[in-house]
Amino acid sequence: MNAPALQVHPGIHVLERGWLSSNNVLLFGDDDVAMIDSGYVSHAEQTLTLVRHVLKERGRDRLDLLLNTHLHSDHCGGNAALQAAFASRTAIPAAEADKVRRWDEDALSYRATGQRCPRFNFDQTIGDGQALRLGGLDWQALAAPGHDPHSLIFFCPQEGILISADALWRNGFGIIFPELDGETGFDEARATLELIRTLDVKLVIPGHGAPFTEVGDALDKAFSRLDYLQADPLRNAHNGIKVLVKFLLLDRQRIALEELPAIVRDTPLLRVANRRFMQMADEELACWVVAQLERAGAACSDGVFLLDA
């Protein structure tokens, strides 16, 4: 259970999760409690346990508002469970409203990535530039395309706190997914990093990993990595394919080696990325992924299964 409680401001409580689930950011106002991002579905019960524990510690029993920075499955997979437990109002990026209303799993990327997300509803939307009052603080919602075209980040000018989702981590950022699928993403990611650089950020709460104050260094590393990926888009494809399979492995804990060629064939985004960049036979790509994950220490094989490491 990887969820140390990190308090970065009296009104903010961060639950740092692993890589399968995004961090959960709880914001406590005088009369209400909000939470940003809800993790992955296979961690939903753990998420409920952690949230209830934090609420009890604070003398609260309600989660009034649930917000999502974007609708990748590791950021909203716990929405349905939290809605059922707390009847929380839910706010999502405005550009995703029709997809959620129709529950279009193709448009929402769940079918494309082979990931799971229980259906949830929403009560309101959030748009670029919108002002929000969360945890007794004033926040600005800012568009942050790149990793996801419709992602938002939240900035509190008063405290210099940035909730950056997957736009900026301590050592990089999330996969530039649109580039895997033939859309643009590198330039959008660069514009998002440039936007962050214009803000007076003192503390970053990322979507994955611990909060950090080394903002300038993190931005330098992010720009450097973006330059590296953009110089040869095959590098982004290599990274994206490895991370997509690693995510499936985190969820399942083990994958039969004989099933892996079918997984890379039947997972739409893996199939598209292979066709556009790798051009390998399914069996060849499966072997490549296993070798790459083992080399990185992210997985191991016993000859029958690919195991999480």
Disulfide bonds with the S-S distance in Angstrom:
none
